[in-house]
Amino acid sequence: MRLLFSEANSDYDHYIFPYAIWALPEEGEEPWQIMEKGFLPGAYNLERFYLCRQIRVDLASFELSSENRRILRKGEGIEQRLVPRKDFEFTPERREFFKTYADIKFGKDIMTNEKLDRLFAAPVVSHVLLFTDNKTGREVGAVTLYLAPKKLAYYYYSFYDLNYYARNLGMYMMTSAVDTFSRAEYRHLYLGTCYSRAALYKAQFKGAEFFNGFTWSKNLKELNYMIERDQSTATQHLCESVEYRELFWDVSVQKTAERSAFRISLKGG
């Protein structure tokens, strides 16, 4: 993959010069290989990925907790079905259902009809996980997925009937997906970014880990530390912080760097 560093706002007073790091696949590289390095798709056509603090579940380590089981019991009678995108009929009724949900959850027209059309026609959606209430026969939820069989599943956008709030339908759908892909012996299920306390629900699964900028970490105390740090005004980069390195990695920046998923050799050239 090729890396592209796209400059973001700088803080010259504190010598903080941030970059968004993009990965562009090269010939023969698969999306799952790039995602394993800490990137998520940044374009529906999978031509660009972005490095971010995200959460995934190591499915070999997953087992249902008492809380997971409680959530699954609340969804009893709701059946799931995995449908390849080529077999999924994106009807006007489904489009209206998804748009209504998106307007309420994301804000009016943040997700436009045109964006929905592109999403459901794009390579980033290889499958759709559909949820049906057996009592009424109605579809009550859907999740767009990117699957690389046995390697990873990426839980992308979810849409569901908000009238099922009392049954925790959104959490039921995610928990059901984690359990399903664990049973199917996938390596990882990717659940998206985590930059706030509101997103910590993604880390409630046994086997949850997050990408901290240089490696995957299972230490959720570290994740909470980083979220708390986000609430203050940073005057240095994270890895410059002696406190952070002492708490979670190594006082030496060099030893911390040995954990990095990235290495570029400048020899011979």
N, C-alpha and C positions, 0 to 999 in steps of 0.2 A: 504494500500500500504506500501511497504517497501522502505525506503530511503537509497540510497548509495551515499556517498560523495567521489567523485573522485578528487584527488588532482591535481591542476593546478600549473603553475609557481608561485613561491613565491617572495616577495620583503622583505627580512629580515630587510633591513635598516629602513623600515617604518612599520614593523610588519603587513604586508599585506599577509595573508595566504589564498589564494582563493581555493575554491572547486567547481567543477561542481556537481550539485545536481541531481541525477537520482531517478526516482520513478519506482518501479517494482510492477505491479499489483499482488494482492493476490486473492485467490479464491472468486468469486462472485462480484468482482469489475469490472466496465465497463470503457472503455477508456474515455468516456465523463466526468465521475466523477473525474478522474485524471486531465483532461485538465481544468476543472473548477478551479482547485487549482493553475493554472499558468504553467502547464507543456505542452509540445508539444511532439508528437511521435518522438522518437529517433531511431526507428527501424521499418522497413517495416512490420514486423509481430506483432507490437504493444506489444512487450515484455518489452520495456524500453522507458521511457519518460524523458525529460530533462527540468529543470526549466530555464526560460529565459524571457527576456524583449520582450513581444509579444503584438500584437494588436488584439482585437476582436471588433465586433460591437454588442452592446446591441440592438437587433432588435425591441424590444418594443418601443424604443426611436427613431428609425430611421424614417426619412421622406426625400423625395428627395429634395435636394437643387437646386438652379438655375444652379449651376455648374454640378451637377449630371444629370439634365435634358438636359443640353447642350451636355454632353457626350453621353447620350442615343440617342439624335437626330442624332449625327454623325454616329451612328451604325444602323440607320433605314435601313431595308431590310436585316438585319442579324438576323437569327432566332436561338433560342437556344432549345436544347432538352436534357432532363435528362435521362441517360441510366444506369441501374444497371450494375455493372461490369460483372455479369454472362451473360449479353446479349450483351456486347460490344465485337466486333470482332477486335482483335488486329492484323490487317493485315500487311504484309510487307510494303505496301504503307504508312500506318499510322506510322509505326515504323520509316521509312525513313524521314517522315515529322517532327516527334518529334525530331529525332536525328539532323536534319539540324538546327532546331531552337535552340536546346541546344548547339550545337557547336558554333553558332554565339553569343548567349547571355551569356553562362557560360564559354566558352573556349573549344577548341578542345579536345574531349574525356573526359571532366570532367564528362559528362553523357554518359557512354558507352552503346552500344547495350545491353550488358548483364544486366546493371543496369536498363535500360528501361524494359527489359523482367521481371526482378524481381519486379519492381514497379507495372506493370500492372497485376501481378499475386498475389499481396500481399493483406493482410487484410486492410492495411492502405488506400487502394482505394476501397471504396464500390460502388461508382458511377463515371460516367464520364459525364461532361456537355459539349455537342457538340454544335458548332456554325457553321451555314451554310449560305452562301451568296445566298439569294433567286434568285438573278439575274443570277448567273452562275451555281447554284446547287452544288457548291464546298464547302467542309468542309474547314473552314478557321481558326478554333481554337478549343481547347479542354482544359478542366480543370479537373484534378484528385481531387476527393472529398472523404472525410470520413464523412458519415452522421449518426447521432444518431437522428432519426426522432423526431421532435418537440423540441429537446434539443439543439443540436448543429450541425453546418456544418463546416467542416475544408477545406478551400480553399488551396490546396496543390500546386502541380506543374501546371503551365499553359503553353500551347504551342500555338503559333498562327503564321499566315502568316505575315511576317514582311513587305511585300509589302503594307499592310493595315495601315502602320504607320500614314499616313495623317488623317486617320479616328479614330486614338486613339483606335485601336482594343483591345489592352491589358487592357486599362482602362475601355473600354466599357464592356468587359467580366466580370471584377470584379464588376463594378457598377450594371450590370444586375443581377449578382449572389446575391449581397446584397439585391436588390429590390425583387428578386424572393423568397428568403428564409424569408424575412420579411413578404411578402404576405402569405407565407405558415405557418406563425406563429411559426417559430423556435425561440428559445431564443437568440442564439448567432451565429454569423458567425466569425470564427477564420481566420485571414489573415496572420499569420506568424510573424517573428521577426522584430524588429525595432531598429537598432543600429547605423543608419546613417541618414543624411538628405535625402539621396536618397530613403529611405524607408518610408518617412513621407507621401507619397501619400496614404498609407493605412489608415491614420488617418483623411482623408478628409470627412468621412461620419458622419452624425449626429448620436450620440450614440456611437461613437468610445471611447474605453478605453484601457488602457495598464496595463500590470502587471509589477510592479516596484520592485519586489523581495519579497514583503511581503503582498501586496494586489492589487486589481484592482483599478486603478485611472482614472477618467475622466478628470483630469486636464492636458491639453496638454501643458501648460506652464511648468509643471513639466517634461514632456517628453522632451521638447526642452532643458531644463536645463541639463538633464542627457546626452543628445546627445552632447551638448556643452562641458560638463565635460569630455566626452570620448576623446575629441581632445587634452586635456592637460595631463600632467603626474600626476596621482593621488598619493597623499602621505598618504591617509587614506581611509578607507571604506566609502561608501556613507552615511550610517546612523551615522557615527562618525562626520559628518560635521554639525556643529551648524547652518551654513548658510542654508543648505538644509532643516534641520528640522524646522527652523524658517519660511522659505518661504512656506513650503508645509504641514508640519505635526505638530509637537509639539517639543518645546525645550527639553522636557524630553524624553530620550530614552525609559523609561518605558511606557509613555503614547503612544508614537509612536508604541511600540511593541503590544499595545492592539489592533491595527488594523490588526495584522498579521493573515494570513489565517492558520497558523500552531500553534499547541500547543501540547506539549508532557508532560504528567504527570509522575513524578518520585515518586509519593506517593505509599506507600504500596509495595515497591519492591526492 
